[in-house]
Amino acid sequence: MKLLVIGSGGREHALAWRLLQSKRVEHVYVAPGNGGTALMKGASNVALSDPQALADFVRAQDIALTVVGPEAPLAQGVVDTFRAQGLKIFGPTRAAAQLESSKDFAKAFMVRHRIPTAIYQTFTDPVAAHSYINARGAPIVIKADGLAAGKGVVVATTLDEAHAAVDAMLGDGSLGAAGARVVIEECLLGEEASFIVLCDGKNIFPLATSQDHKRLNDADQGPNTGGMGAYSPAPVVTPVIFDRVMKEVIHPTIAGMAADGIPFTGFLYAGLMIGEGHEASCPIKVLEFNCRMGDPETQPIMMRIRSDLVSVFEHGVNGTLDQATIDWDPRTALGVVMASHNYPGVPRLGDPITGIPAEKSDCVVFHAGTVLDDSTLKTSGGRVLCVTALDDTVRATQKMAYDVVNQIQFNGAQYRTDIGWRALES
């Protein structure tokens, strides 16, 4: 069969890479793809983004199944377009994707369905927002309501930082429509974890646990990013915590969406804050929902899959996820993101990339912000590569990944040197 993966990042490269491992797959198209998917045997890039143009391409190529990677096509309604024409696609409808495309929608949904989350208020008026910040104090979290590519969140440790974030989002319009409304919420303390499941509207299939590293610099310092690295499994998600998340967060979310007349299909990502205390009673609260797999969490998760992923997506579009299975590699997978100069600000583009080693069974370099310019690989985005390794222990996996990171060269490259540090301390 032929498949289509929509997107251009490291998540989409990793999904296409894993899907190509299936003996049933003849070819994977990636729209629009990147330099890595352009070089991958059995794959090719397609310069399309319009939902109807993609649907026409799927029909013309007789593509059996489409998987949506990023959030923007979901918010545009690509799933609605495909389904209206009888085409099989895995992802949520535009209405269901509001769980990610609107922070205000998600927060109101969680309060309505008693899903644990931080205390919050939503503002469009900067004066009212500033007054609320003064009343609540710092630390406090400022979030752009709309999609901001993982960069619309400011964890303000001082009142000055909080007021500046409101001015940036509501005042100067630096985030455009995404920042026309802000959600201001209490700052939760604890350890973060990424909890990703697949849904078919009724059945839920959880993936392996993972944890990403949002801050730019070591020791979780610096500005928030789309993610500077990740590893799987996440020790903080013990079996007891896992069961509690399913009971307290995932099942109520899927039931709540169905009760609201918006059945949820596709990937559901719950970004969690796991508070201190005994695992049976510690607070577990939802920081955010995403309607897609996380990036860079996807890369280590894909490395750990040892079975045919295509059949899981088939169950997802056919409403039979209760019959799905995945054989997980018990080892640790860890990915280190290499980013462009000035990321998460406006990144410098066009720097040549050299030194990427050949793929091995236990180490793959997934591409994100790369492009093939004639035969030269160059940077084309903020997050450029995710060097992903697989080994028996976190420390061994970490060493393998950083050994490869040190071989790769492009001007202005920046990366954290401590990906996986929480797992080493656990």
Secondary structure, DSSP 4 states (H G I P E B T S, - for coil): -EEEEEE-SHHHHHHHHHHTTSTT-SEEEEEE--HHHHHSTTEEE----SHHHHHHHHHHHT--EEEE-SHHHHHHTHHHHHHHTT--EES--TTTTHHHH-HHHHHHHHHHTT--B--EEEES-HHHHHHHHHHH-SSEEEEESS--TT--EEEESSHHHHHHHHIIIIIS-TTGGGGSSEEEEEPP-SEEEEEEEEEESS-EEE---BEE--EEEGGGEEEE-S-SEEEES-TTS-HHHHHHHIIIIIHHHHHHHHHTT---EEEEEEEEEE-SS-TTTS-EEEEEEESS--TTTHHHHHHHB-S-HHHHHHHHHHT-GGG----B-SSEEEEEEEE-TTTTSS-----B-B-PPPPBTTEEEEESSEEEETTEEEE-SSEEEEEEEEESSHHHHHHHHHHHHTT-B-TT-B--S-TTHHHHH-
